[in-house]
Amino acid sequence: MKKLADYQLTQELIARKDRKIYRAVNLKTNTKHILKLLAPGFSNIQSVFKFKNEIEIGQKLNLNGVIKSIGVETFQSDTFLVGENLEGNLLSHYMAANSPKPENAMKIMDKLAVLTGEIHKKNISIKSINPKNLLFDEHSESVSLIDLELATEVSNETADYLIYSLSSYDIAYISPELTGRMNRLVDYRTDLYSLGVVFYELLTGQHPFESNDLTELIYSHIAKNPIPPCLVNDSIPKSVSDVVLKLLAKNPEDRYQSASGLRRDIQKCMMFTKKTGKSEDFIAGESDSSDKFQVSQQIYGRQTEKETLLEAFRRITGGGKEIVVVSGEPGVGKTVLINEIHKPVTGEKGLFISGKYQQFNRDLPYSGLIDAFKRFVKDILSQGENSISYWKENILAAVGDNGQVLVDVIPELELIVSRQPELVKLDAFETKNRFKHTFVRFIQLLSKPENPLVLFLDDMQWCDRASMDILEYLFASYKTNNFLLLASYRQNEVEQGHPFLTALGSMTENGVKINKIHLETLKFTECDQLVKDTLKKSSEDIADLSKVIFSKTRGNPFFVCQFLKKLYEENALFYNYDQNTWDWKMGEINQKNYSDNMVLFLIDKLDKLNKTETDLLKKAACTGGHFDLRLLSLITNEPLEKISTNLSGLLQKELVVLLGQVYFTSPEGENQYNAIYKF
């Protein structure tokens, strides 16, 4: 094999579109190493930045069984990450060659549970557990993790763009919430789902879900139940099968909550098998608990409203167009409710596109619509050349010579449709009509019987008249079909004569079907259930605590969750290791002052920021509700890696959330990296 600087490459471990990992020997020191190279096209600066996360995460972990990075080196056009050596072959190769028996598979499962638990103790989520990232040494029966590319210290993320930075091979092991279609934050429990897929493959020799269609595979992860392993291979004990199925639960709350609880059940299975030759049945996860604080992400008290959304979507899949309007006070859960529709949309191979209006962008026409379709275009750019070619052909066919109309408001679109002809100059009235017609044609292109379109526009109390003109024109057109508009707004901030209400009235008169949902705060029983699910306690155990929380938050879901987090941060709510359960200091909680006013709540959080974080937050706010690393770098004149580091504090304080990482190709053919955030 080839030589790379002072390293002789001896074995190719991983060869993927975006990277390769090799075994190598340093010819000067005669020491063994593992080297990682990014695909050609990444500049040295990009490579260093991409490797920086792996180096930092590896240093924080500093664990046996996890690759330790020594540094980054450059040779000619290659920049590569140098890691210490780890013994063993890829777990994928071992499985293919051996088809391990259940008792041997359980030994590997036990080792993987231990390794995952040690990583989680360091507050790191791996997010890329699969047999091609793991080594198995048959002699020592040890397992090792050799790729930390997607590992993160962030406790909660919102998955969105991230899905498209993963290869199709990774999709076989991806958790439902990591697909961005489950209305759930991503935390360490994503790794437990991926372990479930690996265990399933270890035991049965196949994935729980298999498909060449990316959308179908994603939908399987979020909605379909796998065939129990014991039915695929009758030599697998039912108890072992149950352990795997619990790991593969769709909702994180229904999975194992800790790798240590998982390991206890694996060892039970191993002990029973060793003693009797078979594994006795038991309830998987019965003794499982976790010291990691996670507020339940289930939806409470919204079943009727959720069904209204689903019925509207079912109707437009058969043709037609509808609107669902959701109103309520801030923090009541309008956005959370609407995002529940993402899963059935995926099941119908539909598109879910969302945009948000901003209070201080009200003088910018179409801002919410443009925000939605900018994000859609970025999604396309992240999906590869085949997708880009498909959309280029269809977009140009739909808008003809007016492509520049869209490029003017969505500059990223030029990366898909290429440079467009200059527009014929028209007077102001005709220019406005041309824009309206072209934008509507673009939206109609996306809504088809085989791919229904759901467009979610948030915070319509800040929308503009021009946006409503577009939407009225869209719904008046007989060519608009298989289209559902979801719109949310704060009812107390919209007065009579507001463009949104005026347009709704006009569309109602013209026969457009408009469904209205008004969300109230949670009832006490619903608030009590949220607290109960979060702390894994009975209603009797938490009765006094629930009453105090309900009293201080008035049942507003946002404030209930924030109050619970505040109690945990201030150690009034804590994990009792002696009893392996959550406990709290009722006296302290009763005395705490807490505001259920959104403004005062945010001021309190902002007051705790340092100057660097405050300055960065101000500049990010100037760009809108969503912002990205590259734009902030230009605004601040700081390198990407420094901005990323400074944002980490804001992520931990939950003032911003990471939507994911995007890799795309510039017009010059260079691979580009970006990270997308939102407030």
C-alpha positions as CSV (number, residue, x, y, z in Angstrom):
1,M,0.0,0.0,0.0
2,K,1.1,3.6,-0.4
3,K,3.2,5.7,1.9
4,L,1.9,8.8,3.6
5,A,4.7,11.1,4.9
6,D,6.5,9.0,7.6
7,Y,3.7,6.4,7.6
8,Q,3.5,3.1,5.7
9,L,-0.2,2.2,5.2
10,T,-0.6,-1.5,5.9
11,Q,-4.4,-2.2,5.9
12,E,-7.5,-0.3,4.8
13,L,-10.1,-0.6,7.6
14,I,-12.9,1.7,6.3
15,A,-13.4,3.0,2.8
16,R,-16.4,5.4,2.5
17,K,-17.3,8.2,0.2
18,D,-16.3,10.9,2.7
19,R,-13.4,9.2,4.5
20,K,-10.9,6.3,4.7
21,I,-9.4,4.8,7.8
22,Y,-6.1,2.8,7.7
23,R,-3.8,0.9,9.8
24,A,-0.2,2.2,9.4
25,V,3.3,2.0,10.8
26,N,5.5,5.0,11.6
27,L,8.7,4.2,9.8
28,K,10.7,6.5,12.1
29,T,9.5,5.1,15.4
30,N,8.3,1.7,14.2
31,T,5.0,2.2,16.1
32,K,1.6,1.2,14.9
33,H,-1.2,3.7,14.4
34,I,-4.6,4.2,12.9
35,L,-4.9,7.1,10.3
36,K,-8.0,8.8,9.1
37,L,-8.1,10.7,5.8
38,L,-11.0,12.8,4.5
39,A,-12.1,12.5,0.9
40,P,-10.2,14.6,-1.7
41,G,-11.7,18.1,-2.0
42,F,-11.5,19.1,1.6
43,S,-9.0,21.9,2.1
44,N,-6.4,21.6,4.9
45,I,-8.3,24.1,7.0
46,Q,-11.5,22.2,6.6
47,S,-9.8,18.9,7.5
48,V,-8.2,20.4,10.6
49,F,-11.6,21.8,11.7
50,K,-13.4,18.6,11.1
51,F,-10.7,16.6,13.0
52,K,-10.8,19.1,15.9
53,N,-14.0,17.7,17.4
54,E,-12.6,14.2,17.3
55,I,-9.4,15.2,19.1
56,E,-11.2,17.2,21.8
57,I,-13.8,14.4,22.4
58,G,-11.1,11.8,22.6
59,Q,-9.1,13.8,25.1
60,K,-12.2,14.3,27.3
61,L,-13.0,10.6,27.2
62,N,-9.4,9.3,27.7
63,L,-10.8,5.7,27.9
64,N,-9.3,2.3,27.0
65,G,-11.2,1.0,24.0
66,V,-11.7,4.5,22.5
67,I,-9.3,5.7,19.9
68,K,-6.9,8.4,21.2
69,S,-5.9,11.0,18.6
70,I,-2.3,12.2,18.7
71,G,-2.6,15.0,16.2
72,V,-3.2,16.2,12.7
73,E,-0.5,16.0,10.0
74,T,-0.3,17.2,6.4
75,F,1.5,15.5,3.5
76,Q,1.3,17.0,0.0
77,S,-2.5,17.4,-0.6
78,D,-3.6,15.1,2.2
79,T,-4.4,16.1,5.8
80,F,-4.9,13.2,8.1
81,L,-5.6,12.4,11.7
82,V,-3.1,10.2,13.5
83,G,-4.5,8.0,16.3
84,E,-3.0,5.4,18.6
85,N,-3.2,1.8,17.6
86,L,-6.1,-0.5,18.7
87,E,-6.1,-4.2,18.1
88,G,-8.8,-6.3,16.4
89,N,-10.7,-6.5,13.2
90,L,-13.9,-4.6,12.2
91,L,-16.9,-6.1,14.0
92,S,-18.7,-6.2,10.6
93,H,-16.0,-8.5,9.2
94,Y,-16.1,-10.7,12.3
95,M,-19.9,-11.1,12.0
96,A,-19.8,-11.8,8.3
97,A,-17.1,-14.5,8.8
98,N,-18.4,-16.2,12.0
99,S,-22.2,-15.9,12.4
100,P,-21.7,-15.9,16.2
101,K,-23.9,-18.2,18.3
102,P,-26.2,-16.4,20.9
103,E,-23.8,-17.1,23.8
104,N,-20.8,-15.6,21.9
105,A,-23.0,-12.7,20.7
106,M,-24.0,-12.0,24.3
107,K,-20.3,-11.7,25.3
108,I,-19.8,-9.0,22.7
109,M,-23.1,-7.3,23.7
110,D,-21.8,-7.2,27.3
111,K,-18.5,-5.6,26.2
112,L,-20.3,-3.0,24.1
113,A,-22.7,-2.1,26.9
114,V,-19.7,-1.5,29.2
115,L,-17.9,0.6,26.7
116,T,-21.0,2.7,25.9
117,G,-21.7,3.2,29.6
118,E,-18.2,4.5,30.2
119,I,-18.6,7.0,27.4
120,H,-21.9,8.1,28.6
121,K,-20.4,8.7,32.1
122,K,-18.3,11.4,30.5
123,N,-21.5,13.0,29.1
124,I,-20.6,12.2,25.5
125,S,-23.1,10.9,22.9
126,I,-21.5,8.8,20.1
127,K,-24.2,9.0,17.5
128,S,-22.4,6.7,15.1
129,I,-22.4,3.2,16.7
130,N,-22.2,0.6,13.9
131,P,-20.1,-2.5,13.2
132,K,-17.8,-0.5,10.8
133,N,-16.8,1.9,13.6
134,L,-16.0,-0.9,16.0
135,L,-13.1,-3.3,16.3
136,F,-13.4,-6.7,18.0
137,D,-10.3,-8.6,19.2
138,E,-11.0,-12.3,19.3
139,H,-8.0,-13.0,21.5
140,S,-8.8,-10.6,24.3
141,E,-12.6,-10.5,23.5
142,S,-12.4,-6.7,23.7
143,V,-14.2,-4.1,21.6
144,S,-13.0,-0.7,20.6
145,L,-14.5,2.4,19.0
146,I,-12.3,3.9,16.2
147,D,-14.4,6.8,14.9
148,L,-15.7,9.8,16.9
149,E,-16.7,12.0,13.9
150,L,-20.3,12.6,15.2
151,A,-19.7,12.4,18.9
152,T,-20.8,15.4,20.9
153,E,-20.9,16.7,24.4
154,V,-24.2,18.4,23.8
155,S,-26.8,16.9,26.0
156,N,-29.8,17.7,23.8
157,E,-29.9,18.4,20.1
158,T,-32.6,19.0,17.6
159,A,-31.9,16.7,14.6
160,D,-32.8,18.2,11.2
161,Y,-30.0,18.6,8.6
162,L,-27.8,16.1,10.4
163,I,-29.6,13.2,8.6
164,Y,-28.1,14.2,5.3
165,S,-24.5,14.3,6.6
166,L,-24.7,10.5,7.2
167,S,-24.1,7.9,4.5
168,S,-26.8,5.4,3.6
169,Y,-24.8,2.7,5.5
170,D,-25.2,4.7,8.8
171,I,-28.9,5.0,8.2
172,A,-29.3,1.3,9.0
173,Y,-28.2,2.1,12.6
174,I,-29.7,5.5,13.1
175,S,-32.2,6.2,15.9
176,P,-35.7,7.5,15.2
177,E,-35.0,10.8,16.9
178,L,-31.8,11.3,14.9
179,T,-33.7,11.3,11.7
180,G,-35.3,14.6,12.6
181,R,-38.8,13.2,12.0
182,M,-39.8,12.2,15.6
183,N,-40.3,15.6,17.3
184,R,-37.8,14.5,19.9
185,L,-34.5,15.9,21.1
186,V,-31.4,13.8,20.6
187,D,-29.6,12.7,23.8
188,Y,-27.4,9.8,24.9
189,R,-30.3,7.3,24.4
190,T,-29.7,7.5,20.6
191,D,-26.7,5.3,21.2
192,L,-28.8,2.7,23.0
193,Y,-31.0,2.4,19.9
194,S,-28.0,2.0,17.7
195,L,-26.7,-0.7,20.1
196,G,-30.0,-2.4,19.6
197,V,-29.5,-2.5,15.8
198,V,-25.9,-3.9,16.3
199,F,-27.2,-6.5,18.7
200,Y,-29.9,-7.5,16.3
201,E,-27.4,-8.0,13.6
202,L,-25.0,-9.9,15.9
203,L,-27.8,-12.4,16.8
204,T,-29.6,-12.7,13.4
205,G,-27.1,-11.8,10.8
206,Q,-29.4,-9.1,9.4
207,H,-30.6,-5.6,10.1
208,P,-34.0,-5.1,11.8
209,F,-35.0,-2.9,8.8
210,E,-33.6,-3.2,5.3
211,S,-34.4,-1.2,2.2
212,N,-32.6,0.4,-0.8
213,D,-35.1,3.3,-0.5
214,L,-33.7,6.0,2.0
215,T,-37.2,7.3,2.8
216,E,-38.6,3.8,3.4
217,L,-35.7,3.0,5.7
218,I,-36.1,6.1,7.7
219,Y,-39.8,5.5,8.0
220,S,-39.1,1.9,9.2
221,H,-37.0,3.3,12.0
222,I,-39.6,5.7,13.2
223,A,-42.8,3.7,12.7
224,K,-42.3,0.0,12.0
225,N,-41.8,-2.7,14.6
226,P,-38.9,-5.2,13.8
227,I,-39.5,-8.9,13.7
228,P,-38.4,-10.2,17.2
229,P,-34.9,-11.8,16.9
230,C,-36.2,-15.1,18.4
231,L,-38.6,-15.4,15.5
232,V,-35.8,-14.9,13.0
233,N,-33.5,-17.4,14.7
234,D,-35.2,-19.9,17.1
235,S,-31.9,-20.6,18.9
236,I,-32.1,-17.0,20.4
237,P,-33.6,-17.0,23.9
238,K,-36.8,-14.9,24.2
239,S,-35.3,-12.9,27.1
240,V,-32.3,-11.9,24.9
241,S,-34.8,-11.0,22.1
242,D,-36.8,-8.9,24.6
243,V,-33.6,-7.0,25.6
244,V,-32.9,-6.1,21.9
245,L,-36.5,-5.1,21.3
246,K,-36.5,-2.8,24.3
247,L,-33.4,-1.1,22.9
248,L,-35.2,-0.6,19.6
249,A,-38.2,1.2,21.2
250,K,-39.2,4.2,19.0
251,N,-39.6,6.6,21.9
252,P,-36.4,7.2,24.0
253,E,-38.5,7.0,27.2
254,D,-39.4,3.4,26.4
255,R,-35.9,2.2,25.9
256,Y,-33.3,1.3,28.4
257,Q,-32.4,4.5,30.2
258,S,-28.8,3.5,30.9
259,A,-26.1,1.3,29.6
260,S,-25.6,-0.1,33.1
261,G,-29.2,-1.2,33.3
262,L,-28.8,-2.8,29.9
263,R,-25.7,-4.6,31.1
264,R,-27.4,-6.0,34.2
265,D,-30.0,-7.6,31.9
266,I,-27.4,-9.0,29.5
267,Q,-25.5,-10.6,32.4
268,K,-28.8,-12.1,33.7
269,C,-29.2,-13.7,30.3
270,M,-25.6,-14.9,30.3
271,M,-25.9,-16.3,33.8
272,F,-29.1,-18.2,33.1
273,T,-27.7,-19.6,29.9
274,K,-24.5,-20.8,31.5
275,K,-26.4,-22.5,34.4
276,T,-29.2,-24.1,32.5
277,G,-28.3,-23.9,28.8
278,K,-31.3,-21.6,28.3
279,S,-32.3,-18.1,29.4
280,E,-35.2,-17.7,31.7
281,D,-37.8,-15.1,31.0
282,F,-37.8,-11.8,32.9
283,I,-39.1,-8.3,32.3
284,A,-36.5,-6.4,30.3
285,G,-35.5,-3.1,31.9
286,E,-37.2,-3.9,35.2
287,S,-34.2,-2.8,37.3
288,D,-33.1,-0.1,34.9
289,S,-32.6,3.5,36.1
290,S,-30.5,6.5,35.1
291,D,-28.8,9.3,36.9
292,K,-29.0,11.5,33.8
293,F,-31.8,14.0,34.1
294,Q,-34.1,14.1,31.1
295,V,-37.5,15.9,31.1
296,S,-40.1,13.6,29.4
297,Q,-40.6,14.6,25.8
298,Q,-44.0,12.9,25.5
299,I,-47.0,15.1,24.3
300,Y,-49.6,15.5,27.1
301,G,-53.2,16.5,26.8
302,R,-53.2,17.0,23.0
303,Q,-54.7,13.9,21.6
304,T,-57.8,15.5,20.1
305,E,-55.8,18.3,18.6
306,K,-53.2,15.9,17.2
307,E,-56.0,13.9,15.5
308,T,-57.3,17.0,13.9
309,L,-53.9,17.6,12.3
310,L,-53.7,13.9,11.2
311,E,-57.1,13.9,9.6
312,A,-56.3,17.1,7.6
313,F,-53.1,15.5,6.4
314,R,-54.9,12.2,5.4
315,R,-57.4,14.3,3.4
316,I,-54.8,16.2,1.4
317,T,-52.9,12.9,0.5
318,G,-56.0,12.1,-1.5
319,G,-56.0,15.5,-3.2
320,G,-57.1,19.0,-2.4
321,K,-55.7,21.6,-0.1
322,E,-56.4,22.7,3.5
323,I,-55.2,25.0,6.3
324,V,-54.9,24.2,10.0
325,V,-54.4,27.2,12.3
326,V,-53.0,26.6,15.8
327,S,-53.3,29.4,18.4
328,G,-52.3,29.8,22.0
329,E,-50.1,31.7,24.5
330,P,-46.2,31.5,24.3
331,G,-44.9,28.2,25.6
332,V,-48.2,26.3,25.4
333,G,-46.7,23.8,22.8
334,K,-48.0,25.0,19.4
335,T,-44.8,24.1,17.6
336,V,-44.4,20.8,19.4
337,L,-47.9,19.8,18.5
338,I,-47.5,20.6,14.8
339,N,-44.2,18.8,14.6
340,E,-46.0,15.6,15.6
341,I,-47.2,15.4,12.0
342,H,-43.7,14.9,10.7
343,K,-43.8,11.1,11.2
344,P,-46.9,10.4,9.1
345,V,-45.7,12.8,6.4
346,T,-42.5,10.7,6.2
347,G,-44.6,7.6,6.0
348,E,-46.4,9.0,2.9
349,K,-43.1,10.1,1.4
350,G,-44.2,13.6,1.8
351,L,-42.2,16.8,2.3
352,F,-42.4,18.7,5.6
353,I,-41.0,22.2,5.2
354,S,-41.0,24.8,8.0
355,G,-40.3,28.5,8.3
356,K,-40.6,31.1,11.0
357,Y,-41.5,34.8,11.0
358,Q,-39.4,37.1,13.2
359,Q,-40.7,40.0,15.2
360,F,-38.0,42.4,13.9
361,N,-38.2,41.3,10.3
362,R,-41.8,42.4,9.8
363,D,-40.7,45.0,7.2
364,L,-39.1,42.2,5.0
365,P,-41.7,40.8,2.7
366,Y,-42.0,37.0,2.4
367,S,-39.5,36.5,5.2
368,G,-41.1,33.4,6.7
369,L,-41.8,31.8,3.3
370,I,-38.2,32.5,2.3
371,D,-36.9,31.0,5.5
372,A,-38.8,27.8,4.9
373,F,-37.6,27.3,1.4
374,K,-34.0,28.3,2.1
375,R,-33.9,25.4,4.6
376,F,-35.4,23.1,2.0
377,V,-32.7,24.1,-0.6
378,K,-30.0,23.5,2.0
379,D,-31.5,20.0,2.5
380,I,-31.2,19.4,-1.2
381,L,-27.6,20.5,-1.4
382,S,-26.8,18.1,1.4
383,Q,-28.3,15.0,-0.4
384,G,-25.7,14.5,-3.1
385,E,-25.4,14.9,-6.9
386,N,-28.3,12.7,-7.9
387,S,-30.8,14.7,-5.8
388,I,-29.4,18.0,-7.0
389,S,-29.7,16.9,-10.7
390,Y,-33.3,15.8,-10.1
391,W,-34.4,19.0,-8.5
392,K,-32.6,21.2,-11.0
393,E,-34.5,19.6,-13.9
394,N,-37.8,19.9,-12.1
395,I,-37.4,23.4,-10.8
396,L,-36.3,24.8,-14.2
397,A,-39.2,23.0,-15.9
398,A,-41.6,24.6,-13.4
399,V,-40.3,28.2,-13.5
400,G,-38.9,28.5,-17.0
401,D,-36.9,31.6,-17.6
402,N,-37.9,33.1,-14.3
403,G,-35.4,31.1,-12.2
404,Q,-33.6,34.3,-11.2
405,V,-36.7,35.4,-9.4
406,L,-36.2,32.6,-6.9
407,V,-32.4,33.0,-6.8
408,D,-32.7,36.6,-5.9
409,V,-34.5,35.7,-2.6
410,I,-32.9,32.2,-2.1
411,P,-29.2,32.7,-3.3
412,E,-28.3,29.1,-2.3
413,L,-30.7,27.9,-5.1
414,E,-28.1,28.9,-7.7
415,L,-26.0,26.0,-6.4
416,I,-28.8,23.7,-7.7
417,V,-30.1,25.5,-10.9
418,S,-26.8,27.2,-11.9
419,R,-26.6,30.7,-13.2
420,Q,-30.0,32.0,-14.5
421,P,-30.7,34.4,-17.4
422,E,-31.2,38.0,-16.4
423,L,-34.8,39.0,-15.8
424,V,-36.7,41.3,-18.2
425,K,-37.3,44.6,-16.5
426,L,-40.9,45.2,-15.6
427,D,-42.8,47.9,-13.7
428,A,-43.4,47.5,-9.9
429,F,-46.8,45.9,-10.3
430,E,-45.8,43.4,-13.0
431,T,-42.6,42.6,-11.0
432,K,-44.7,41.7,-8.0
433,N,-47.0,39.5,-10.0
434,R,-44.1,37.8,-11.7
435,F,-42.6,37.0,-8.3
436,K,-46.0,35.8,-6.9
437,H,-46.6,33.5,-9.9
438,T,-43.1,32.1,-9.9
439,F,-43.0,31.4,-6.2
440,V,-46.4,29.7,-6.4
441,R,-45.2,27.5,-9.3
442,F,-42.2,26.5,-7.1
443,I,-44.5,25.5,-4.3
444,Q,-46.9,23.6,-6.6
445,L,-43.9,21.7,-8.0
446,L,-43.3,20.2,-4.5
447,S,-46.9,19.1,-3.8
448,K,-47.7,16.0,-5.8
449,P,-50.0,12.9,-5.1
450,E,-46.9,10.8,-4.6
451,N,-45.2,13.4,-2.4
452,P,-47.8,15.6,-0.5
453,L,-46.4,18.8,0.9
454,V,-46.9,20.2,4.4
455,L,-45.7,23.7,4.9
456,F,-45.5,24.9,8.5
457,L,-45.2,28.7,9.1
458,D,-44.6,29.6,12.7
459,D,-45.3,32.9,14.5
460,M,-47.8,34.3,12.0
461,Q,-48.5,37.2,14.3
462,W,-45.4,38.7,12.7
463,C,-46.2,37.9,9.1
464,D,-46.5,40.5,6.4
465,R,-49.3,41.4,3.9
466,A,-47.1,40.2,0.9
467,S,-46.8,36.7,2.3
468,M,-50.5,36.4,2.7
469,D,-51.0,37.6,-0.9
470,I,-48.8,34.7,-2.0
471,L,-50.8,32.2,0.1
472,E,-54.2,33.5,-1.1
473,Y,-53.0,33.2,-4.7
474,L,-51.7,29.7,-4.0
475,F,-55.0,28.5,-2.5
476,A,-57.0,30.2,-5.3
477,S,-55.2,28.2,-8.0
478,Y,-56.8,25.0,-9.2
479,K,-53.3,23.6,-9.7
480,T,-52.6,23.5,-6.0
481,N,-53.3,20.0,-4.7
482,N,-51.9,17.6,-2.0
483,F,-51.0,20.7,0.0
484,L,-51.5,21.4,3.8
485,L,-50.6,24.7,5.3
486,L,-50.0,24.7,9.1
487,A,-49.9,28.1,10.7
488,S,-49.3,29.0,14.3
489,Y,-49.8,32.3,16.1
490,R,-50.1,34.0,19.5
491,Q,-53.8,34.9,19.6
492,N,-53.2,37.7,22.2
493,E,-50.8,39.5,19.7
494,V,-53.2,39.5,16.7
495,E,-55.8,42.2,16.5
496,Q,-58.7,42.7,14.1
497,G,-57.5,43.8,10.7
498,H,-54.2,42.0,11.0
499,P,-53.0,40.6,7.5
500,F,-53.2,37.1,8.8
501,L,-56.8,37.2,10.0
502,T,-57.9,39.3,7.0
503,A,-56.4,36.7,4.6
504,L,-58.0,33.8,6.5
505,G,-61.4,35.5,6.3
506,S,-61.0,36.0,2.6
507,M,-59.9,32.4,1.9
508,T,-62.9,31.2,4.1
509,E,-65.3,33.1,1.9
510,N,-63.7,31.6,-1.2
511,G,-64.3,28.0,0.1
512,V,-60.9,27.1,1.5
513,K,-61.2,24.5,4.3
514,I,-59.7,26.0,7.4
515,N,-59.4,24.0,10.7
516,K,-58.8,25.9,13.9
517,I,-57.1,24.6,17.0
518,H,-56.7,26.6,20.2
519,L,-54.3,25.2,22.8
520,E,-54.8,25.7,26.5
521,T,-52.3,25.1,29.3
522,L,-52.1,21.7,30.8
523,K,-54.6,20.4,33.3
524,F,-53.2,19.3,36.7
525,T,-53.5,15.6,35.8
526,E,-51.5,16.2,32.6
527,C,-48.8,18.2,34.4
528,D,-48.7,15.4,37.1
529,Q,-48.2,12.8,34.4
530,L,-45.3,14.8,32.9
531,V,-43.6,15.0,36.3
532,K,-44.3,11.3,37.0
533,D,-42.8,10.2,33.6
534,T,-39.7,12.4,34.1
535,L,-38.9,11.1,37.6
536,K,-40.2,7.5,37.0
537,K,-42.3,7.8,40.1
538,S,-46.0,7.1,41.0
539,S,-48.6,9.8,41.4
540,E,-48.6,9.2,45.2
541,D,-44.9,9.7,45.5
542,I,-44.9,13.0,43.6
543,A,-48.3,14.4,44.7
544,D,-46.8,17.4,46.7
545,L,-44.1,18.1,44.1
546,S,-46.6,18.2,41.3
547,K,-48.9,20.5,43.1
548,V,-46.1,23.0,43.7
549,I,-44.9,22.8,40.1
550,F,-48.4,23.3,38.7
551,S,-49.0,26.2,41.0
552,K,-45.8,28.0,40.1
553,T,-46.1,27.4,36.3
554,R,-49.9,27.5,35.8
555,G,-49.6,24.4,33.7
556,N,-47.7,26.0,30.9
557,P,-45.7,23.1,29.3
558,F,-42.6,25.2,28.6
559,F,-42.4,26.5,32.1
560,V,-43.1,23.1,33.7
561,C,-40.1,21.7,31.8
562,Q,-37.9,24.7,32.6
563,F,-38.8,24.7,36.3
564,L,-37.9,21.0,36.5
565,K,-34.5,21.8,34.8
566,K,-33.9,24.7,37.2
567,L,-34.6,22.5,40.2
568,Y,-32.1,20.0,38.9
569,E,-29.4,22.6,38.2
570,E,-29.8,24.0,41.7
571,N,-29.6,20.6,43.2
572,A,-33.1,20.8,44.7
573,L,-33.9,17.8,42.5
574,F,-31.2,15.1,42.5
575,Y,-30.4,11.5,41.9
576,N,-30.3,9.5,45.2
577,Y,-27.5,6.9,44.5
578,D,-28.3,5.0,47.8
579,Q,-31.8,4.3,46.6
580,N,-31.2,4.4,42.8
581,T,-34.0,6.8,42.3
582,W,-34.8,10.5,41.9
583,D,-35.3,12.6,45.1
584,W,-36.0,16.2,45.9
585,K,-35.8,18.8,48.7
586,M,-39.4,19.8,49.2
587,G,-38.7,22.6,51.6
588,E,-36.3,24.4,49.2
589,I,-38.7,24.0,46.3
590,N,-41.5,25.6,48.2
591,Q,-39.4,28.6,49.0
592,K,-38.1,29.2,45.4
593,N,-39.3,32.3,43.5
594,Y,-40.1,31.5,39.9
595,S,-41.6,33.6,37.2
596,D,-43.9,32.2,34.6
597,N,-43.3,35.3,32.5
598,M,-41.3,34.6,29.3
599,V,-39.4,37.9,29.3
600,L,-38.3,37.7,32.9
601,F,-37.3,34.0,32.4
602,L,-35.1,34.9,29.5
603,I,-33.6,37.9,31.2
604,D,-32.6,35.7,34.1
605,K,-30.8,33.3,31.7
606,L,-29.1,36.1,29.8
607,D,-27.8,37.7,33.0
608,K,-25.8,34.5,33.6
609,L,-23.8,34.7,30.3
610,N,-20.2,35.9,30.0
611,K,-19.3,38.8,27.7
612,T,-18.1,36.6,24.9
613,E,-21.4,34.6,24.9
614,T,-23.5,37.8,25.1
615,D,-21.7,39.4,22.2
616,L,-22.0,36.3,20.1
617,L,-25.7,35.9,20.9
618,K,-26.4,39.5,19.8
619,K,-24.7,39.0,16.5
620,A,-26.4,35.6,15.9
621,A,-29.8,37.3,16.7
622,C,-29.2,39.8,13.9
623,T,-29.4,37.0,11.3
624,G,-32.8,35.6,12.4
625,G,-34.3,32.6,14.2
626,H,-31.9,30.3,12.4
627,F,-28.2,31.0,11.9
628,D,-25.1,29.1,10.7
629,L,-21.4,28.9,11.6
630,R,-20.1,30.3,8.3
631,L,-22.3,33.4,8.4
632,L,-21.3,34.1,12.0
633,S,-17.7,33.6,11.1
634,L,-18.1,36.3,8.4
635,I,-19.9,38.7,10.7
636,T,-17.4,38.3,13.6
637,N,-14.3,37.9,11.4
638,E,-13.4,34.9,13.6
639,P,-12.4,31.4,12.4
640,L,-15.1,28.7,12.3
641,E,-13.4,26.6,15.0
642,K,-13.4,29.6,17.5
643,I,-17.0,30.4,16.8
644,S,-17.9,26.7,17.3
645,T,-16.1,26.7,20.7
646,N,-17.8,29.9,21.8
647,L,-21.2,28.5,20.9
648,S,-20.8,25.5,23.1
649,G,-21.6,27.4,26.3
650,L,-24.9,28.7,24.7
651,L,-25.7,25.1,23.7
652,Q,-25.2,23.9,27.3
653,K,-27.4,26.7,28.6
654,E,-30.1,25.8,26.1
655,L,-30.3,29.3,24.6
656,V,-29.6,27.8,21.2
657,V,-29.9,24.3,19.8
658,L,-27.8,22.5,17.2
659,L,-29.8,21.4,14.2
660,G,-26.9,19.6,12.7
661,Q,-23.9,19.6,10.4
662,V,-24.0,20.1,6.7
663,Y,-21.4,19.1,4.1
664,F,-21.8,20.4,0.5
665,T,-19.9,21.2,-2.6
666,S,-19.3,24.8,-3.6
667,P,-19.6,26.0,-7.3
668,E,-15.8,25.7,-7.4
669,G,-16.0,22.0,-6.6
670,E,-14.6,22.3,-3.0
671,N,-16.2,20.4,-0.1
672,Q,-17.7,22.8,2.4
673,Y,-18.6,22.4,6.1
674,N,-21.3,24.3,8.0
675,A,-23.2,23.9,11.3
676,I,-26.8,25.0,11.6
677,Y,-28.3,26.4,14.8
678,K,-31.6,28.0,15.9
679,F,-32.7,29.9,19.0
